[in-house]
């Protein structure tokens, strides 16, 4: 096996604890207050208007460089927009009230992008489902709308069916996190692929579907079932039988104030071929505002870190566990609690990991969350 210097790209492991304090967080409003933000001030940058078109309801990027730049720009511009909204308020409660009233919209950047292309995204689909879910008198987090690709910016460039295009290749992400490629922009083959993926395992075995030759498995996800034999796919070669994950999302919730408030911690692994790959920790909260207002959801932007043991490929095609540990010290908020990698779309896999959190409310009582996968 080649040594670590022969690994295709460098990755890092980040691990530690995320914590939040309602009265001592990244937004000490009285000290950092800035001018009021008008939501109408934001316009899309030119990076979000170049090299993209919509083909049959799918965003098509001219090449992988543009796809990667668009994702990073969406992520960065949304972060900056939300931070400016925070800083325009006199307190955290002031910010939350403006979200509830509709004066502020945390998804403004994503919505402007979708509207510009007249595009129905996966993010918007899940957001609409979230609105209905929040109408329940009690929240059942097992029924919370979600997707294995959980990052908001990434969901914004996928259509409702988890599809995107780079050049003349169509990519389809199934619900297990596998990614299929379809060459030559063949939308008839995409229809066939979707029909196959709609079948359960028993009916698939009984079906007479023939997989078109221009469909291939661009990226498998651990031991998730695919329509291909994973053992014969070179991109899935592994040095062990571990369930190595390329896409993953899991979360845990803790309630306080007699169930009227929840803090939510989420750890995600995202590896979308040709776009980007990263490990990220994110946090959000849910608060019940009475029967007239119902439940509201807020992006917390708390301090956050994740645990991740990462495998990458060497030149022989073997998976190698990377053990370099980097202490990034103080992080401003959860959007910085991520591991990004120097080469993409080459594969990465996650063996296991976790998310640890301590949350404090105004009374300084706390809740402890430990999420593992």
SETIPA-499746 format. One record per residue (C-alpha): residue number from 1; residue in three letters; x, y negated, z. Coordinates in steps of 0.25 Angstrom, whole numbers, plus 2048, in hexadecimal, padded with zeros to 3 digits. Each point is the difference from the previous one (the first is absolute). Layout:
residues N
<node seq="NUM" type="ala" u="X" v="Y" w="Z"/>
...
This chain:
residues 373
<node seq="1" type="unk" u="800" v="800" w="800"/>
<node seq="2" type="unk" u="805" v="7F2" w="7FD"/>
<node seq="3" type="unk" u="804" v="7F7" w="80B"/>
<node seq="4" type="unk" u="7F8" v="7F4" w="805"/>
<node seq="5" type="unk" u="808" v="7F7" w="7F6"/>
<node seq="6" type="unk" u="7F9" v="808" w="7F4"/>
<node seq="7" type="unk" u="7F2" v="7FD" w="805"/>
<node seq="8" type="unk" u="7F8" v="7F9" w="7F5"/>
<node seq="9" type="unk" u="7FD" v="7F4" w="808"/>
<node seq="10" type="unk" u="802" v="7FB" w="80F"/>
<node seq="11" type="unk" u="7F4" v="800" w="80A"/>
<node seq="12" type="unk" u="7FF" v="7FC" w="80E"/>
<node seq="13" type="unk" u="7F9" v="806" w="80C"/>
<node seq="14" type="unk" u="7F9" v="7F6" w="809"/>
<node seq="15" type="unk" u="7FB" v="804" w="80E"/>
<node seq="16" type="unk" u="7FC" v="7FA" w="80D"/>
<node seq="17" type="unk" u="7F4" v="7FA" w="806"/>
<node seq="18" type="unk" u="7F5" v="7F6" w="7FC"/>
<node seq="19" type="unk" u="7FA" v="7F7" w="80A"/>
<node seq="20" type="unk" u="7F6" v="7F4" w="800"/>
<node seq="21" type="unk" u="7FB" v="7F6" w="80A"/>
<node seq="22" type="unk" u="7F4" v="7F7" w="7FD"/>
<node seq="23" type="unk" u="806" v="7F5" w="808"/>
<node seq="24" type="unk" u="80F" v="802" w="7FC"/>
<node seq="25" type="unk" u="800" v="804" w="7F1"/>
<node seq="26" type="unk" u="807" v="7FB" w="7F3"/>
<node seq="27" type="unk" u="7F6" v="7F5" w="800"/>
<node seq="28" type="unk" u="802" v="7F7" w="80C"/>
<node seq="29" type="unk" u="7F6" v="7F6" w="7FA"/>
<node seq="30" type="unk" u="803" v="7F5" w="809"/>
<node seq="31" type="unk" u="80E" v="800" w="7FC"/>
<node seq="32" type="unk" u="7FF" v="803" w="7F1"/>
<node seq="33" type="unk" u="7F4" v="7F9" w="7FC"/>
<node seq="34" type="unk" u="801" v="7FB" w="7F1"/>
<node seq="35" type="unk" u="7F6" v="7F8" w="7F7"/>
<node seq="36" type="unk" u="7F2" v="806" w="7FD"/>
<node seq="37" type="unk" u="800" v="80A" w="7F5"/>
<node seq="38" type="unk" u="7F6" v="7FF" w="7F5"/>
<node seq="39" type="unk" u="7FD" v="80D" w="7FA"/>
<node seq="40" type="unk" u="7FE" v="7FA" w="7F2"/>
<node seq="41" type="unk" u="80E" v="7FB" w="800"/>
<node seq="42" type="unk" u="806" v="80E" w="7FC"/>
<node seq="43" type="unk" u="802" v="803" w="7F2"/>
<node seq="44" type="unk" u="807" v="80C" w="7FA"/>
<node seq="45" type="unk" u="80E" v="7FF" w="7FD"/>
<node seq="46" type="unk" u="805" v="802" w="7F2"/>
<node seq="47" type="unk" u="806" v="80E" w="805"/>
<node seq="48" type="unk" u="7F2" v="805" w="801"/>
<node seq="49" type="unk" u="7FC" v="7FB" w="7F2"/>
<node seq="50" type="unk" u="80B" v="806" w="7F8"/>
<node seq="51" type="unk" u="801" v="80E" w="7F9"/>
<node seq="52" type="unk" u="7F2" v="805" w="805"/>
<node seq="53" type="unk" u="7F4" v="803" w="7F8"/>
<node seq="54" type="unk" u="7F3" v="808" w="803"/>
<node seq="55" type="unk" u="7FE" v="80D" w="7F8"/>
<node seq="56" type="unk" u="7F3" v="808" w="802"/>
<node seq="57" type="unk" u="7FF" v="7FB" w="80E"/>
<node seq="58" type="unk" u="80E" v="803" w="803"/>
<node seq="59" type="unk" u="80C" v="7F6" w="803"/>
<node seq="60" type="unk" u="80B" v="802" w="7F6"/>
<node seq="61" type="unk" u="80D" v="7FB" w="803"/>
<node seq="62" type="unk" u="80A" v="7FD" w="7F4"/>
<node seq="63" type="unk" u="80B" v="808" w="808"/>
<node seq="64" type="unk" u="804" v="805" w="80E"/>
<node seq="65" type="unk" u="808" v="7F3" w="803"/>
<node seq="66" type="unk" u="7F4" v="7F8" w="7FE"/>
<node seq="67" type="unk" u="7F7" v="80A" w="808"/>
<node seq="68" type="unk" u="80A" v="7FF" w="80C"/>
<node seq="69" type="unk" u="801" v="7F1" w="7FF"/>
<node seq="70" type="unk" u="7F1" v="7FE" w="800"/>
<node seq="71" type="unk" u="7FF" v="809" w="80C"/>
<node seq="72" type="unk" u="80A" v="7F9" w="808"/>
<node seq="73" type="unk" u="7FB" v="7F2" w="7FC"/>
<node seq="74" type="unk" u="7F2" v="804" w="805"/>
<node seq="75" type="unk" u="805" v="805" w="80D"/>
<node seq="76" type="unk" u="808" v="7F4" w="803"/>
<node seq="77" type="unk" u="7F6" v="7F6" w="7FB"/>
<node seq="78" type="unk" u="7F5" v="806" w="808"/>
<node seq="79" type="unk" u="809" v="801" w="80D"/>
<node seq="80" type="unk" u="804" v="7F1" w="7FE"/>
<node seq="81" type="unk" u="7F1" v="7FC" w="7FE"/>
<node seq="82" type="unk" u="7FB" v="807" w="80C"/>
<node seq="83" type="unk" u="80B" v="7FA" w="809"/>
<node seq="84" type="unk" u="7FD" v="7F2" w="7FB"/>
<node seq="85" type="unk" u="7F1" v="803" w="804"/>
<node seq="86" type="unk" u="805" v="804" w="80E"/>
<node seq="87" type="unk" u="809" v="7F4" w="802"/>
<node seq="88" type="unk" u="7F5" v="7F6" w="7FC"/>
<node seq="89" type="unk" u="7F7" v="804" w="80C"/>
<node seq="90" type="unk" u="801" v="7FB" w="80E"/>
<node seq="91" type="unk" u="7FF" v="80E" w="806"/>
<node seq="92" type="unk" u="7FE" v="80F" w="7FD"/>
<node seq="93" type="unk" u="7F1" v="7FF" w="803"/>
<node seq="94" type="unk" u="7FF" v="7F4" w="7F7"/>
<node seq="95" type="unk" u="806" v="808" w="7F4"/>
<node seq="96" type="unk" u="7F7" v="80C" w="803"/>
<node seq="97" type="unk" u="7F3" v="7F7" w="800"/>
<node seq="98" type="unk" u="805" v="7FA" w="7F2"/>
<node seq="99" type="unk" u="801" v="80F" w="7FB"/>
<node seq="100" type="unk" u="7F2" v="803" w="805"/>
<node seq="101" type="unk" u="7FA" v="7F4" w="7FB"/>
<node seq="102" type="unk" u="806" v="802" w="7F2"/>
<node seq="103" type="unk" u="808" v="7F3" w="800"/>
<node seq="104" type="unk" u="80D" v="809" w="7FF"/>
<node seq="105" type="unk" u="801" v="80D" w="7F8"/>
<node seq="106" type="unk" u="80C" v="808" w="803"/>
<node seq="107" type="unk" u="7FF" v="807" w="7F2"/>
<node seq="108" type="unk" u="800" v="7F3" w="7F8"/>
<node seq="109" type="unk" u="80D" v="803" w="7F9"/>
<node seq="110" type="unk" u="7FB" v="80E" w="7FC"/>
<node seq="111" type="unk" u="7F2" v="7FB" w="7FC"/>
<node seq="112" type="unk" u="806" v="7F5" w="7F7"/>
<node seq="113" type="unk" u="809" v="80A" w="7F9"/>
<node seq="114" type="unk" u="7F4" v="809" w="7FE"/>
<node seq="115" type="unk" u="7F7" v="7F5" w="7FB"/>
<node seq="116" type="unk" u="80B" v="7FB" w="7F6"/>
<node seq="117" type="unk" u="800" v="80D" w="7F9"/>
<node seq="118" type="unk" u="7F1" v="803" w="802"/>
<node seq="119" type="unk" u="805" v="80D" w="806"/>
<node seq="120" type="unk" u="7F9" v="80A" w="80A"/>
<node seq="121" type="unk" u="80B" v="804" w="80A"/>
<node seq="122" type="unk" u="801" v="80C" w="80A"/>
<node seq="123" type="unk" u="802" v="7F5" w="80A"/>
<node seq="124" type="unk" u="7F3" v="7F9" w="7FD"/>
<node seq="125" type="unk" u="7F8" v="80E" w="800"/>
<node seq="126" type="unk" u="805" v="803" w="80E"/>
<node seq="127" type="unk" u="7FE" v="7F2" w="805"/>
<node seq="128" type="unk" u="7F1" v="801" w="7FB"/>
<node seq="129" type="unk" u="7FF" v="80E" w="808"/>
<node seq="130" type="unk" u="806" v="7F9" w="80C"/>
<node seq="131" type="unk" u="7F6" v="7F5" w="800"/>
<node seq="132" type="unk" u="7F5" v="80B" w="801"/>
<node seq="133" type="unk" u="807" v="808" w="80A"/>
<node seq="134" type="unk" u="802" v="7F4" w="809"/>
<node seq="135" type="unk" u="7F1" v="7FE" w="800"/>
<node seq="136" type="unk" u="7FF" v="80C" w="809"/>
<node seq="137" type="unk" u="7FC" v="7FE" w="80F"/>
<node seq="138" type="unk" u="80C" v="809" w="804"/>
<node seq="139" type="unk" u="80C" v="802" w="7F8"/>
<node seq="140" type="unk" u="804" v="80F" w="7FD"/>
<node seq="141" type="unk" u="80E" v="7FF" w="7FB"/>
<node seq="142" type="unk" u="7FF" v="80E" w="7FA"/>
<node seq="143" type="unk" u="7F7" v="7FA" w="7F6"/>
<node seq="144" type="unk" u="808" v="7F3" w="7FD"/>
<node seq="145" type="unk" u="802" v="7FD" w="7F1"/>
<node seq="146" type="unk" u="80E" v="803" w="7FC"/>
<node seq="147" type="unk" u="80A" v="806" w="7F6"/>
<node seq="148" type="unk" u="80D" v="807" w="800"/>
<node seq="149" type="unk" u="806" v="7F4" w="7F9"/>
<node seq="150" type="unk" u="7FC" v="7F7" w="80C"/>
<node seq="151" type="unk" u="809" v="7F3" w="7FD"/>
<node seq="152" type="unk" u="7F7" v="7F4" w="7FC"/>
<node seq="153" type="unk" u="809" v="7FB" w="7F5"/>
<node seq="154" type="unk" u="802" v="80E" w="7FA"/>
<node seq="155" type="unk" u="7F1" v="802" w="800"/>
<node seq="156" type="unk" u="7FE" v="7F3" w="7F9"/>
<node seq="157" type="unk" u="808" v="805" w="7F3"/>
<node seq="158" type="unk" u="7F9" v="80D" w="800"/>
<node seq="159" type="unk" u="7F2" v="801" w="7FA"/>
<node seq="160" type="unk" u="7F4" v="807" w="808"/>
<node seq="161" type="unk" u="805" v="80E" w="7FC"/>
<node seq="162" type="unk" u="80E" v="7FE" w="804"/>
<node seq="163" type="unk" u="805" v="7FD" w="7F1"/>
<node seq="164" type="unk" u="80B" v="7F7" w="7FA"/>
<node seq="165" type="unk" u="808" v="7FF" w="7F4"/>
<node seq="166" type="unk" u="80F" v="7FE" w="7FD"/>
<node seq="167" type="unk" u="803" v="7FE" w="7F1"/>
<node seq="168" type="unk" u="7F8" v="80B" w="7F9"/>
<node seq="169" type="unk" u="800" v="809" w="80C"/>
<node seq="170" type="unk" u="7F3" v="801" w="808"/>
<node seq="171" type="unk" u="801" v="804" w="80F"/>
<node seq="172" type="unk" u="7F6" v="807" w="808"/>
<node seq="173" type="unk" u="801" v="801" w="80F"/>
<node seq="174" type="unk" u="7F7" v="80B" w="806"/>
<node seq="175" type="unk" u="7FA" v="800" w="80E"/>
<node seq="176" type="unk" u="80C" v="809" w="805"/>
<node seq="177" type="unk" u="80A" v="7F6" w="7FC"/>
<node seq="178" type="unk" u="805" v="807" w="7F4"/>
<node seq="179" type="unk" u="803" v="7F8" w="7F4"/>
<node seq="180" type="unk" u="7FD" v="805" w="7F1"/>
<node seq="181" type="unk" u="806" v="7F9" w="7F4"/>
<node seq="182" type="unk" u="7F9" v="800" w="7F2"/>
<node seq="183" type="unk" u="809" v="7FD" w="7F4"/>
<node seq="184" type="unk" u="7FC" v="7F8" w="7F4"/>
<node seq="185" type="unk" u="7F5" v="7F8" w="807"/>
<node seq="186" type="unk" u="7F7" v="80C" w="7FD"/>
<node seq="187" type="unk" u="7F3" v="7FC" w="807"/>
<node seq="188" type="unk" u="7F9" v="80D" w="7FC"/>
<node seq="189" type="unk" u="80A" v="808" w="807"/>
<node seq="190" type="unk" u="7FD" v="7F7" w="80C"/>
<node seq="191" type="unk" u="7F2" v="804" w="800"/>
<node seq="192" type="unk" u="804" v="80E" w="7FF"/>
<node seq="193" type="unk" u="809" v="7FF" w="80C"/>
<node seq="194" type="unk" u="7F5" v="7F9" w="808"/>
<node seq="195" type="unk" u="7F6" v="80B" w="7FD"/>
<node seq="196" type="unk" u="80B" v="80A" w="805"/>
<node seq="197" type="unk" u="803" v="7F9" w="80D"/>
<node seq="198" type="unk" u="7F1" v="7FF" w="803"/>
<node seq="199" type="unk" u="7FF" v="80F" w="801"/>
<node seq="200" type="unk" u="803" v="807" w="80D"/>
<node seq="201" type="unk" u="80B" v="80B" w="801"/>
<node seq="202" type="unk" u="7F6" v="80B" w="7FE"/>
<node seq="203" type="unk" u="7F8" v="7FA" w="7F4"/>
<node seq="204" type="unk" u="80E" v="7FC" w="7FA"/>
<node seq="205" type="unk" u="804" v="80E" w="800"/>
<node seq="206" type="unk" u="7F3" v="804" w="7F9"/>
<node seq="207" type="unk" u="801" v="7F5" w="7F6"/>
<node seq="208" type="unk" u="804" v="800" w="7F1"/>
<node seq="209" type="unk" u="807" v="7F3" w="801"/>
<node seq="210" type="unk" u="80E" v="7FF" w="7F8"/>
<node seq="211" type="unk" u="809" v="7F6" w="805"/>
<node seq="212" type="unk" u="804" v="7F7" w="7F4"/>
<node seq="213" type="unk" u="80F" v="801" w="7FD"/>
<node seq="214" type="unk" u="802" v="7F1" w="802"/>
<node seq="215" type="unk" u="7FC" v="800" w="80F"/>
<node seq="216" type="unk" u="80B" v="803" w="80A"/>
<node seq="217" type="unk" u="802" v="7FF" w="80F"/>
<node seq="218" type="unk" u="807" v="7F3" w="801"/>
<node seq="219" type="unk" u="801" v="802" w="810"/>
<node seq="220" type="unk" u="7FB" v="80A" w="809"/>
<node seq="221" type="unk" u="7FD" v="7FE" w="80E"/>
<node seq="222" type="unk" u="805" v="80A" w="80A"/>
<node seq="223" type="unk" u="7F9" v="80D" w="800"/>
<node seq="224" type="unk" u="7F3" v="7FA" w="7FB"/>
<node seq="225" type="unk" u="7F9" v="808" w="7F5"/>
<node seq="226" type="unk" u="802" v="7FB" w="7F2"/>
<node seq="227" type="unk" u="7FB" v="805" w="7F2"/>
<node seq="228" type="unk" u="80F" v="804" w="7FE"/>
<node seq="229" type="unk" u="809" v="80B" w="806"/>
<node seq="230" type="unk" u="808" v="7F8" w="809"/>
<node seq="231" type="unk" u="80B" v="80A" w="801"/>
<node seq="232" type="unk" u="804" v="7FF" w="7F2"/>
<node seq="233" type="unk" u="800" v="7F0" w="800"/>
<node seq="234" type="unk" u="80E" v="7FB" w="801"/>
<node seq="235" type="unk" u="7FC" v="7F3" w="807"/>
<node seq="236" type="unk" u="7FB" v="808" w="80C"/>
<node seq="237" type="unk" u="80C" v="808" w="802"/>
<node seq="238" type="unk" u="803" v="801" w="80F"/>
<node seq="239" type="unk" u="80B" v="806" w="809"/>
<node seq="240" type="unk" u="7F6" v="804" w="80A"/>
<node seq="241" type="unk" u="7F1" v="804" w="801"/>
<node seq="242" type="unk" u="7FC" v="7F3" w="807"/>
<node seq="243" type="unk" u="7F4" v="7F9" w="7FC"/>
<node seq="244" type="unk" u="807" v="7F4" w="7FB"/>
<node seq="245" type="unk" u="7F6" v="7F5" w="7FD"/>
<node seq="246" type="unk" u="802" v="7F5" w="7F5"/>
<node seq="247" type="unk" u="7F2" v="7F9" w="804"/>
<node seq="248" type="unk" u="7FA" v="800" w="80D"/>
<node seq="249" type="unk" u="7F7" v="7F7" w="809"/>
<node seq="250" type="unk" u="7FC" v="803" w="80E"/>
<node seq="251" type="unk" u="7FB" v="7F7" w="80C"/>
<node seq="252" type="unk" u="7FC" v="800" w="80E"/>
<node seq="253" type="unk" u="7F6" v="7F7" w="808"/>
<node seq="254" type="unk" u="7FF" v="7FB" w="80E"/>
<node seq="255" type="unk" u="7F4" v="7F9" w="806"/>
<node seq="256" type="unk" u="7FF" v="7F6" w="80B"/>
<node seq="257" type="unk" u="7F6" v="7F7" w="806"/>
<node seq="258" type="unk" u="7F6" v="80C" w="801"/>
<node seq="259" type="unk" u="801" v="803" w="7F1"/>
<node seq="260" type="unk" u="7FD" v="7F2" w="7FB"/>
<node seq="261" type="unk" u="80E" v="7FF" w="7FB"/>
<node seq="262" type="unk" u="80A" v="809" w="7F9"/>
<node seq="263" type="unk" u="80E" v="7FF" w="7FC"/>
<node seq="264" type="unk" u="804" v="809" w="7F4"/>
<node seq="265" type="unk" u="80F" v="804" w="7FD"/>
<node seq="266" type="unk" u="803" v="806" w="7F2"/>
<node seq="267" type="unk" u="80C" v="807" w="7FB"/>
<node seq="268" type="unk" u="801" v="802" w="7F1"/>
<node seq="269" type="unk" u="809" v="806" w="7F6"/>
<node seq="270" type="unk" u="7FF" v="7FB" w="7F2"/>
<node seq="271" type="unk" u="807" v="805" w="7F3"/>
<node seq="272" type="unk" u="7F9" v="7FB" w="7F4"/>
<node seq="273" type="unk" u="807" v="804" w="7F3"/>
<node seq="274" type="unk" u="806" v="7F4" w="7F9"/>
<node seq="275" type="unk" u="7FB" v="7F6" w="80A"/>
<node seq="276" type="unk" u="806" v="801" w="80E"/>
<node seq="277" type="unk" u="803" v="809" w="80B"/>
<node seq="278" type="unk" u="800" v="7FD" w="80F"/>
<node seq="279" type="unk" u="7FD" v="803" w="80E"/>
<node seq="280" type="unk" u="7F8" v="7F6" w="808"/>
<node seq="281" type="unk" u="7F9" v="7FE" w="80D"/>
<node seq="282" type="unk" u="7F4" v="7F7" w="801"/>
<node seq="283" type="unk" u="7F6" v="7FC" w="80B"/>
<node seq="284" type="unk" u="7F2" v="7FA" w="800"/>
<node seq="285" type="unk" u="7F5" v="7FE" w="80A"/>
<node seq="286" type="unk" u="7F0" v="801" w="800"/>
<node seq="287" type="unk" u="7F8" v="7F8" w="809"/>
<node seq="288" type="unk" u="7F1" v="801" w="802"/>
<node seq="289" type="unk" u="7FA" v="7F2" w="800"/>
<node seq="290" type="unk" u="7F1" v="803" w="804"/>
<node seq="291" type="unk" u="7F4" v="806" w="7F8"/>
<node seq="292" type="unk" u="7FF" v="7F4" w="7F7"/>
<node seq="293" type="unk" u="80E" v="800" w="7FC"/>
<node seq="294" type="unk" u="804" v="80E" w="801"/>
<node seq="295" type="unk" u="80E" v="805" w="7FF"/>
<node seq="296" type="unk" u="80C" v="7F8" w="7FA"/>
<node seq="297" type="unk" u="80D" v="805" w="7FC"/>
<node seq="298" type="unk" u="80D" v="7F8" w="801"/>
<node seq="299" type="unk" u="80E" v="802" w="7FB"/>
<node seq="300" type="unk" u="809" v="800" w="80D"/>
<node seq="301" type="unk" u="80E" v="7FE" w="7FA"/>
<node seq="302" type="unk" u="805" v="805" w="80D"/>
<node seq="303" type="unk" u="80E" v="805" w="802"/>
<node seq="304" type="unk" u="801" v="80D" w="7FA"/>
<node seq="305" type="unk" u="80A" v="80B" w="7FD"/>
<node seq="306" type="unk" u="7FF" v="80F" w="7FB"/>
<node seq="307" type="unk" u="808" v="80C" w="801"/>
<node seq="308" type="unk" u="803" v="807" w="7F3"/>
<node seq="309" type="unk" u="80A" v="80C" w="7FD"/>
<node seq="310" type="unk" u="802" v="7FE" w="7F1"/>
<node seq="311" type="unk" u="805" v="809" w="7F5"/>
<node seq="312" type="unk" u="806" v="7FC" w="7F3"/>
<node seq="313" type="unk" u="805" v="807" w="7F4"/>
<node seq="314" type="unk" u="80F" v="802" w="7FD"/>
<node seq="315" type="unk" u="805" v="803" w="7F2"/>
<node seq="316" type="unk" u="7FE" v="80F" w="800"/>
<node seq="317" type="unk" u="7F1" v="7FD" w="803"/>
<node seq="318" type="unk" u="801" v="805" w="80E"/>
<node seq="319" type="unk" u="7F8" v="7F8" w="80B"/>
<node seq="320" type="unk" u="80A" v="7FA" w="80A"/>
<node seq="321" type="unk" u="7FC" v="7FB" w="80E"/>
<node seq="322" type="unk" u="806" v="7F2" w="802"/>
<node seq="323" type="unk" u="804" v="7FD" w="80E"/>
<node seq="324" type="unk" u="804" v="7F2" w="800"/>
<node seq="325" type="unk" u="7FA" v="7F8" w="80A"/>
<node seq="326" type="unk" u="7FE" v="7F0" w="800"/>
<node seq="327" type="unk" u="7FC" v="7F8" w="80B"/>
<node seq="328" type="unk" u="7F9" v="7F4" w="7FA"/>
<node seq="329" type="unk" u="7FE" v="7F9" w="80D"/>
<node seq="330" type="unk" u="7F5" v="7F6" w="802"/>
<node seq="331" type="unk" u="7F5" v="800" w="7F5"/>
<node seq="332" type="unk" u="7F6" v="7F5" w="7FE"/>
<node seq="333" type="unk" u="7F4" v="809" w="7FD"/>
<node seq="334" type="unk" u="7FC" v="80D" w="7FB"/>
<node seq="335" type="unk" u="802" v="7FD" w="7F1"/>
<node seq="336" type="unk" u="80F" v="7FF" w="803"/>
<node seq="337" type="unk" u="7FF" v="80E" w="807"/>
<node seq="338" type="unk" u="803" v="808" w="7F3"/>
<node seq="339" type="unk" u="80B" v="808" w="7FA"/>
<node seq="340" type="unk" u="803" v="7FC" w="7F1"/>
<node seq="341" type="unk" u="809" v="807" w="7F7"/>
<node seq="342" type="unk" u="80A" v="7FC" w="7F5"/>
<node seq="343" type="unk" u="7FC" v="809" w="7F5"/>
<node seq="344" type="unk" u="7F2" v="803" w="7FB"/>
<node seq="345" type="unk" u="7F8" v="808" w="7FB"/>
<node seq="346" type="unk" u="809" v="80B" w="804"/>
<node seq="347" type="unk" u="7FA" v="809" w="80B"/>
<node seq="348" type="unk" u="800" v="800" w="80F"/>
<node seq="349" type="unk" u="7FA" v="808" w="80A"/>
<node seq="350" type="unk" u="7FC" v="7FF" w="80E"/>
<node seq="351" type="unk" u="802" v="80C" w="80A"/>
<node seq="352" type="unk" u="7F9" v="7FA" w="80C"/>
<node seq="353" type="unk" u="7FF" v="7F4" w="808"/>
<node seq="354" type="unk" u="7F8" v="7F7" w="809"/>
<node seq="355" type="unk" u="7FB" v="7F3" w="805"/>
<node seq="356" type="unk" u="800" v="7FB" w="80E"/>
<node seq="357" type="unk" u="7F9" v="7F4" w="805"/>
<node seq="358" type="unk" u="7FD" v="7F9" w="80D"/>
<node seq="359" type="unk" u="7F5" v="7F6" w="7FF"/>
<node seq="360" type="unk" u="7FD" v="7F5" w="80A"/>
<node seq="361" type="unk" u="7F3" v="7F7" w="801"/>
<node seq="362" type="unk" u="7FE" v="7F3" w="807"/>
<node seq="363" type="unk" u="7FF" v="807" w="80E"/>
<node seq="364" type="unk" u="80E" v="806" w="7FD"/>
<node seq="365" type="unk" u="7FA" v="80E" w="801"/>
<node seq="366" type="unk" u="805" v="809" w="7F5"/>
<node seq="367" type="unk" u="7FE" v="80C" w="7F8"/>
<node seq="368" type="unk" u="80A" v="80A" w="7FB"/>
<node seq="369" type="unk" u="7FF" v="806" w="7F2"/>
<node seq="370" type="unk" u="809" v="80B" w="7FB"/>
<node seq="371" type="unk" u="7FD" v="805" w="7F1"/>
<node seq="372" type="unk" u="808" v="80B" w="7FA"/>
<node seq="373" type="unk" u="7FF" v="808" w="7F3"/>
